[in-house]
Amino acid sequence: MADPNYPSPTLTGTLNSNKFSVVTTKNRVAFAFSFTSVFVIGFTTLLFLNPSSYSSPRLQSLLRSSFYRSQFSSHFSHFLPNSSQSNHYPLPFSPFQEHPFQISRESERFHEKNDSSLSSEGTNGTLSEIPAESGKELAEKGLNANGNSTHGSPSRPLDFKESGKELVDGSIDELLEKQRKGDFVEIINQCRIFDGKWVRDDSYPLYAPGTCPYIGESFNCFVNGRPDRGYEKYRWQPNECILPRLNGKHMLELLRGKRLVFVGDSLGRNMWESLVCILRNSIEEKSSVFEVSGKQELGKGSSHSIIFKGYNCSIEYFRSAFLVQEWEMVWRNGSKKETLRLDMIDKSADKYKDADVLIFNTGHWWTHDKTSKNSYYQEGNTIYNRLHVKVAFRKALTTWAKWIDTNIDSTKTLVFFRGFSASHFRGGRWNSGGQCHGETKPITNGKYLKKYPSKMRIFESVINGITNPVLYLNVSRMTGFRKDAHPSVYRKQNLTEEEKTSPTRIQDCSHWCLPGVPDTWNELVYTQLLIKHESYQQQLLKPKQQQKNHR
């Protein structure tokens, strides 16, 4: 049944944010659809006529595994570890603006055929565990067991099978069969990515808790003494497809020689730290990963850059809570007043506008007490005595959208916007006794989710007018289920029992423990990089196929 808290199919003017929504004009969408059809037919024909000439022996072994047979074409040998082919390859995303996965705009829809949001429940209501595969089984499938996770169960493909159990709309086996027979780009394109469920998977997390020096203290729940670990062991399962597990080495190859930059608030930093740790975990020589300043541990600075020396790439973070510029207005008497310039992009923008991948977010600070004060918002020399926060939010996003269109070369830079991440305070707000302590399991019934954030409706209306393509990661619903995964009282080490249970103590029910939920956001980014790379490879193959057909 439809989820009353989330947009209905009958609504107009909203984005299809269940998919990787790419916002463009209608003409581009139509062009993109035609492009996809041509590429799928040409690429499939080429592989059918000559499947072996484009793949290495290692890759042929890899393709024998059930999921990777459809997910990774032979062209992915360019970034497979130990490939006999050259490691030099083109950009992982299309160098032309009209790419074949610009998804048409349609109203987002969430349909739930049952109330359960956790999809592998046994008859007793407990979560069924997905068995991990042994290193021997991985070897038989031609997979490298040390890909991402060197602790506990080894890295493995998404070849999960629970015979006789309905996990989503059809069994996992049926989804795997669909992806074996289909085209990866087309399947993910058509999949409502954000319409799904959290499933228990004991092969997670993607890196061992307590092993990454780049996790800030406030997100480091394991080190801070959180006793339960179940929140680390979930992956997101869309109802219509299976997302690839993030392979750190593969992603680093895709990012070789490039800059990936996060721009946003502390939730953006949460996601940045997650990606740095995932990628670092795949590197054997940990000393080749370092902060550009040379620091091993990071403070609260406004920007940070982690270098992966062996890949000549950087994963960076710029703090910009509002995406527009925080300002100081000088009055005639010489006093200064803090304002927010709704008409000016953040002053650090020139430092990251040429990055290869940009991931933006904003939202949480727009409910902050500071934004509710009078005479805070400014446009030009005008300071508004009163301005509703939603109006200000729209103005700021419009400024950001214009900056994207004016300053970003979409043939070189891939732009993401991550939507609003759910918080789970009960009994008050963040500064008035709100708590989430003691939550150890996700919400299991969609009707208990909060209403769809009004800020995201504003964002969606603004972004509909943007010219450059922007990939919208609408994580609001998927994070809504995860009341179990916040730091709560485990924001720092060595708390007393009284501090842990004190009703007056400020708990963190907005950010996420690491490892945890932001790892999944980065798996969504990884999936899109794979799609970009695959689509570009299909573009390169098209002239070769045409020449072959003329012979």
N, C-alpha and C positions, 0 to 999 in steps of 0.2 A: 504494500500500500504506500501511498505517497507520504512523505515526511512533511507534516504541517509546519515544521520550523524552517524549511528550506524552500527555495524558489520552485514554483509550479511550472509545468510545461506550458501552461496557458499564458504565462506572463510574457510580455514582449519587451524588447530592448535590453535583455540581459545576455550575458555571455554564456556560452556553453562551457562552463568551468568544470564540468566533469571530465572533459578531455584536456589535453594540453592546449588550452585556448590560445590561438594566435590571432591577434586583432589586426585586421587590415580592411581595405575597402572591398565591396562586393565583387568588383571586377577582378580583383586579385584572387579572391576566393575561387571564382569560377575558373580562372586561369590555372590556379594551383590544382584544382580537381582534374582538369584535363591533363596537366603535366604528370600527375600521379598515375593516371591510367596508362599514358604512353610509357612511362618508366617501368611500371610493373610488368607490362606485356613484353617490352624489349628485354628487360633483365631476366625474366623467367625463361624466355626463349633462348637467350644466350647460355644460361646455365644448363638448360636441357640439352642443347646441342653439343656443348663441350664443357662438362662439369669439372673435369679433372685438370684442365690446363691452367686454371686460375687458383689452384690451392696447393699448399705445401703438404707433405706427408703428415706433419703434426696437425695441421688444420683438418685434413681428411679424417684423422682420428677423432679430433674434437667434434666434427660434424656428425659423428656416429651417435653422440649422446642425444637423447630425445628432445630436450628443449633447445639446445644450441644449434641443432640442425637447421631450425628456421631462424633463430635469433641472429646468429653470426654467419654471414656469408663468407665466401672465400676471401673477400677483400679485407676482412678483419685480420688476416694474417699480417697485415702491415703493423699491427700493434700487439700481436700475441707475443708473449715472452719466448725468447729463444727461437723466434722464427728465422728460417733460413733466408728470407727476403730482407730487403733493406728496411731500416726503421724510418726512413724518410717517406713522408706521405703528405698529401694535401691537407688543407684545413679540414677539421671534422665537421664543418658546417658549410653550407652552400655559398659560393662566392657571388651568387646572383640573388637579387632581391626576391624574385618570384620562385619560391621553393615549393616542392610538392607536398608539404605537410602543413600548409596554411589551412587551418580548420575553419569551416564556415561557422558563422555566428548563429546560434540557435539558443533558445531558452534553456538554462540548465535544468536538469530534472533528476530527481532522486527517487527511485522506486525501490521499495523494500518488500520482498515477497514473504518475509517473516520479520519478526521484531528483533531477532538476534543480530547483533552487530559483530559477534565473534563467531567465526564460521567453523570451528571444528569442535563442536560441543558433543560430548558423549551422552549416553542416555541418563547418566546421573547428574548432568548439568556441569560437570567439570570439563576443563579444556583437554582435548586429546593432543598429545604431543606428536609432532612429526619426527619420525626417526631420522637420526643423522646417519650418513653413509660413512663407511670406513675408508681409510686411505686406499686399501686394496680395490674396493669397488670403484673409487674415483680413477685409479690407474687403469682399470679395465675399460673405463669410458674415455680414456685419453685426456684426463684433466689433471692439472697441477694442483696437488693437495695443499700447497702453501700459498695459494693466491691471495686471500685476504685475511684469514683468521688463523693465527698460529697457536691460539689457545683453545683448549677443549676440542670440539668437533671441527674437522677441517673444512675449508672452503669447498663448496660444491655447487653444481648447477641447480636451477629450480626444477628438479625432477621429483617433486613430492607426490607420493601416491598413498592414499588411504582407501583401500579397496572397500567399495560398498557404502561409502559415506558421502553425503551431499555436502560439499563445502560452500559452493556458491550457486549461481544459476547454472547447474550442470556440474559434473564432477571435475576435479583437477585433471583427471585423465582425459576428459573431453576437451578441456581447454588446451592441454598439451597437444592433442591430436590436431586441433584446429590450427595451432601455431606451427606445427610441423608441416602442414599442407599449405599454409598461407604465406604471404609476404609480411615480414616483420613490420616494415614501415606502415603498410596498409592496416594491419591488425591493430597496432598501437594508435594509429590515426583514428580508427573507428571505435576504439575502446573508451568508455566513460571511466577514465582513470580514477576519479575521485568518488565514484560510486562503488563502494566495496566494504571490506571488513578487515579487522585486525585478527590475524591468526597466530597462534603459538608456534614458534619455530625455534627449537633448541640449538640450531646452528648459529643463531645470533647471540650476542652482538657481533659487529664487524671488526671490533678491536677489543682487547681485554680491558676491563675497567681498572683504573689505577695505573695504567702503563703510559699514558700520553701526557707529557709535561705541558702541553699547550691548553689543557682544560683549566679554565679559571676556577678558583676555589668555590665560587657560588654554584657552579654546575657539577662539581665533582662529588656527587652524592655517595658513591662507594667509599672514597677516601674519607669523607666526612662522617662515615659510620652508619649509613643507611643499611639496615640488616637484611631487607628482602631484595631479591634480584630478578623477580619475575618480569618487572617492567622493561628489562633489557631484551626480552626474548619474544618480541612480536615483530611481524612484518606486515606490510599493507598488501592485501589481496583484492584487486579489482574484481568485479563480478564477471567481466567478459574477457579478461586476458591475464597473463602472468608477467609481472615486471621482472626484468633481469636483476639479479643480485649485483650490487656494486662491486666490481673487481678493481681494486686500487691501482694495480699495474696497468690494466687496460686504460683506465681513466687518465693516468699520468701520461701514457703514450698519446692519447687524444689531445692532451694539453701541452705536449712537448713544445717548448719555445714560446709559450703563451702566458697571458695574464688572466686570471679569473679573480674578479673583485666583487666582494659583498659591500653593499652600501645600505645602511639603515641603523636601526636602534639596537638595543642589547639582545633582542631576539635574532637580529641579523648576525650578531657576534656569536650567539648560541649555534647557529647553523655553520658559520665560518669555522669555529673550533671543531665542530663535528667533522667537517670535510678534511681539515688539516690532519686530524687524528686517523681517519680512515686511510688517507693516502700514505701517511707516515708509517702506518702498520704494514704496508706492503713493501716497504723499503728495508732491505737487510742492513745497509750501512746507515744507521740512524744519524751519524754525524754529518751526513750530506744534506740533512734537513735542518734549517736554522732560520731564526728571525734575522731580518736584514741588519738590524743593529747589533747582532751577536748575542742577544739575551736568550737564555734557555727558557726562562719563565716570563710571562707577559703581565704587564700591569694594566691599568685602566686607560692607557693612552687612546687618543682619538683615531689613530691609524696604526696598522701593523701589516707587515708583509713577511710571509714564510716562504723561503726559497727551497725548492727541490733541485739541488745542484745538478744531479745526474740527468735531469730532464729539462734544465734551463727554463723552468717555469716558476711562477709565483702564485700563491693563493693569498689574497689581500683583504683587508677589512678597513673601511672608512666609517667612522661613527657619524651618522647624520639622522638623528631621531625623527626629524620632520621632513627631510629631503630638501627643504628650503632653508634660507639663511637666518640663523639666530643673530640678532642685531642689538646694538646699543644706541639709543637716541639721546643726544645731548640737549638738555634744556637750556634756556637763556641764563639761568642762574648757575650753570656749570654742572648741575647734577645729571646723572645718567639713569636711563630707564631701559630695562631689557624689553625688546620687542621681537616679534617674529615677522620677517619680511616675506609675505605671501607671494610677492612678485619677483623674487630673486632665488635662483637655485643655490644650493649650498656652496660655500666658497671653495670646497675641496674638489668640485666637479672637474676642473681642468686637469686634475691629477689622474683621473681614472677614465676620462671620456674615450681614450684610445684603447682601452682594454679589449681583449678578445671575447670575454664573457662577463656580463654585468648582471648581478642579482640584487634587486632592490627590495626593500620593505619599509613600511611605516604603518602606524596605527595606534600602538599602545600608548604613546605619549600624548595622543590627542584626547585622552580622557584624564590626563594628569591635571592636578590642581592648578598648575601654572597657566594652562590654557583657558581656565575658567575665569581668570582675573580680568577686570576691565582694563582698557587701554593697553592691550598686549599685542594685538594684530596690527600690522602696518603694511600699506601699499604706497609706494612713492613717499611723499612727505605727509601722507594722511595716516593718522593713527585712529583706529576705530575705538570709540568709547565702549561700545558694546557690539559684539558680533558672535552669532551662534557658532559653536565649534564645528558643526557640520558644514556650514557655509565656508568657514575658514579652511576646512579640510579640502573641500572641492576646489577652492581657489589655489591652494598649494599644489594639489595634484595636477591642476591645469597648467600651472607653471612648469612642473616636472615634465608633463607630456609635451609641451612646446619645446622644452630643452632637448628631449629625446629626438624629436623630429628635426630640430635645427642642428644638433651637434653630433649625433650618432650616425655613423656610416653603417647601414644595415647589411651591406655586403661584406663587412669585416667583423662586425660586433654582434654577438647574440645577446639579446636582452630578456631577462626574466623579471617578473614581479611576483614575489611571494605574498599571498594574501594573509589575512588576519589569523593569528594563532590563538586558539581558545585558552581561556583561563578558567580555573575551577575553585574560586573562593566560595566558601560556605559560611554563613553566619556573620558576614560583614565584607568590607572591601579590603584591599591590600593594606590600607593604613588604619583600619578600624576593627581589627580582630578577625578578619577573614582567614579561614583555615582550609587545608587539604591534607593535614597530617593523618596518617593511618590508612590512606587509600592505597590498596595493593592490587586492585584489578580494574580493568577498563569498564566503562559503562557498557551494558549488554543490551540495551533497548533504546532504539533511536528516538523514541518519543520523549526521552529525558534530556535530549540535547537542548542547548540554549537556542534562541531564535537566531536566524542568519544575521550576521553583523551588518548594521545599516551602513557602516563605513565601506564595506565591500560593494554594496549597491552603488554608492557614490563613485567608487573607483571604477566600477564597470561602466557606468554612464560616461565618465570622463574618457576612459581608454577607447571607447567606441569611436571617438573622433580622432584618434591618433593615426598617423600615416605609416610610420615604421612598425614592423611586426614586433609584438611583445608577447612572450610566452607567460601565461598566467598560471601560477601554481596556487590553486584555490584550496588551501589546506584547512580551511575553517571547519568543515564537517569532520574530516579524518582526525583532527586534533581534538574535536569535541568529545570523542569517546574516551580520551586518555587522561582521565582524572588521576590515574595512578602514577603518572610519570613525572611529576613536578618535584623540585627539591624540597618543598615544604619547609620543615625545620632543619633539614640537612644542608644548610647554606654555608656552614663553616664547621671546622673540626672542634672536638672537645666540648660539646654542649653537656651541661648537667641534665639530669632527668627533669628537674624543675623547669629548666629553660625549654626543654623539648615540649613540655605539656602546658606551658604558661599561656593562658588565653590572651594575654596582652602582647605576646611576642609576635613580631611581624614575620609571617610565613611567605614563602615564594611559591605562589600557585599560578604563575604566569610563564616563567622560564621552564626549561626542561633539563632533567638530569642527562648527563653524558657518560657512557653511551645511552642512546634513547631515541626519542621521536625525531629530532632533527636529522638523524642518520637516514631516515626514510625520505625526508625532503631532498637530501642529496642523491638518493637513488633515483628520484624523479628527474633531477638534473642530468644524471649519468645516462638515463634512458633517452633523454632528448639529444644528448651528444651522440649517442649511437645512431639515432635516427638521422641526424644531420650528416654524419659520416657516411652512412649507408646510402643516403639519397645522393650525396655528392659523387660517390663511386658509381652509382647507376647513371648519373649524368655523364661521367667520363666514358662509360661503356657504350653509350648510345651511338657515337660516331663509328666506333669499331663494329658494332652490330650492323649499322647501315652499310658500311663497306663490305662486310661479309655477305649481306643479302644481295648486293649488286654484282657479286662475282658469278 
